[in-house]
Amino acid sequence: MSYALEIEGLEKVYANGLQALKGIDLRVAQGDFFALLGPNGAGKSTTIGVICSLVNKTAGTVRVNGVDIDADFPRAKRHLGVVPQEFNFNVFETVEDILIHQAGYYGIPLKTALERIDTYLAKLGLLEKRKTRARMLSGGMKRRLMIARALIHEPSVLILDEPTAGVDIEMRRSMYDFLREINEAGTTIILTTHYLEEAESLCRNIAIINHGEIVTNTSIKNLLRELHCETFILDSRQALPETLTVDGFELTRVDDYCLEAQIEQGQDLAELMSQLHERGISILSMRNRENRLEQMFVSLLEQAS
Amino acid sequence: MTAYEQWVALLTLMRKEVRRYTRIWSQTLLPSAITMSLYFLIFGSLIGSRIGEMGGVSYMEFVVPGLIMMAIVTNSYANVVSSFFGSKFNNSIEELLVSPTPNHIILLGFVSGGVSRGMLVAVIVTIVASLFVDLNIHSYLVVVAVVALTSILFSLCGLINAVFANTFDDINIVPTFVLTPLTYLGGVFYSLELLPDFWATVSQANPLVYVVNAFRFGVLGVSDVSVGFAFIMIGAFTLVAYFYAAHLLRTGRRLRT
């Protein structure tokens, strides 16, 4: 298998002695849509920083599309597009100038750059803002500008560090569609996010990092399969009794008309409904209490610590 | 990167740098014209007429090359220090660092911005000076060479300052407490012959002495130091600054964590 990204034994110790990465091993296949998850300070941004040369590694190897960054970093960089977490462009420049400059830094002539700018600004809904200074853009527009900038040299690997932070729901959905589209066209996407449902809906594979170590690295499907129980919120038509027990099920009364039920893997949800009905309680609606991946994420981090 | 791609990257940086200072011309180009007009008026015309000759020429003629050089030094330095530090401050320097642009192109791009501003200001100040005194250039070759080398040297110094600066105050410390005193003590307003032996010897360590005197030789044909030696010293200072700036970019000191 060809890998878009291969990381072996990656370590980073900062000047203040903080060991941010403790020998990370990670592989991302070409064409994958990969999520790198972890709590704040886990080492996600440090890992991305090393890959794109903003952080000097202490030990380990990193290869981008088979190119070792120690052997030929400029060639490795040509394969990479990076959308950082913080805005990092000159806000006094126009959208067009920011993109022309970035294209130029990759050796792309002005004529080609202008054609690509048309394409990406149109796809990201920024065409009308072409001559606008970046400081006049909304937060969501600035984030889309950073995506356009990262794609201007048409990299085969796109790394996005929290790309939808501060982006409204509608724009987030259109951004998801755009990312799916370029992934289907062959671009490998590596995503870090705090929105776990984002990872669940977009990504095929996932790595969870905590305290500078990879806690798990598997497919989203496998990860969710390991989930042993789910919590459902049930809304009742009738007022619930003060104490309510159903054999074989763990129930928690939330308020007069709402209760939570823990459903273990293999348990029959219809059995619960039936028993509640026998007690004169009819259920109006039912939903998951929280994102399943979030439950798994918390559980894995608890195990790791 | 291929040679052509490096050329594109360099042109991009140069375009960006030139557009930056021309967009704010009232802050970057105009002040030198006004300041130098005042210098010419006060030190040249009013006070200079009472001083008489210095170094074999009128005092007005004597100070003109030094003042032009002072404008070149401050502008080339200020351009790179503010542009590079600004990029660091708003993190847009990361656009360059994550790209495959080689360090020597980054260096050349920023320096070319400083050099072009230094030269543009030199032309403006020379035009202003010609309103006060007839300038008959002694050696165009020396003039062009000194202006080019000096603006390269001080652009490099500006970049080094910007790499180490953490705040906007830090980019003003060197021009205020180092550059300005060195310029005033570099023989802009007086001949080194006027100094006691000890201070004349101390002045030999001041790069501005060589810059000002070499330029004065190019314009007037007079100098306190040997022009050949001045070129060697300016060249040596430039090489040291270049290799140190290149070293800073290569190691990523204060730029990469």
Interface residues (C-beta under 8 A of the other chain):
Chain A: Y14 A15 G49 C52 S53 L54 V55 N56 F73 P74 R75 K77 R78 L80 V82 P84 E86 F87 N88 F89 N90 V91 D97 I98 I100 H101 Q102 A103 G104 Y105 Y106 G107 I108 P109 R149
Chain B: M1 T2 Y4 E5 Q6 V8 A9 L11 T12 L13 R15 K16 R19 G86 S87 N90 N91 S92 E94 E95 L96 L97 V98 S99 P100 T101 P102 G252 R256 T257
